[in-house]
C-alpha cells in the first residue's frame, strides 16, 4: 500500500493541489484521499488511476526484466549450492535474500501487502 500512497501524494504535490481539490477532481472525499495518501486504505488500480489522472498523470506499467511470478523468482536460484556475490539481494530493511526459499518468503510478504500480483 505504501507505493500507492507515495504515488498519490507525489502526484498531488507536483500538481500543486490540496487533498480537498484532488478529492473534488476525482469524485471522492478529502478523508478518503487522506486515507489513501497515508497508506491506511489501498485505493485499488482503478481508483489509483483516477486519482493520478486528476493530478494530470497516468499510471503505466514498465517492463523491468525482473521476475514477475513466484516461479520465475525461485528459478534463478534453483540448483545452486550457494549464492554468489551477484545473487545476494538486500531489502530496504536490511534482510539478505540468498536462496530461492528467501525469495519465495519475501514474495509472499509482498503479495500479502498487495505489491506483487498472485
Buried (B, 14 or more C-beta within 10 A) or exposed (E): BEEBBEBBBBBBEEBEBEBEBBBBBBEBEBEBBBBBBEBEBBBEEEBBBBBBBBBEBEBEEEEEEEBEEBEEBBEEBEEEEEBEEEBEEEEEEEEEBBBBEBBBEBBEEBEEEEBBEE
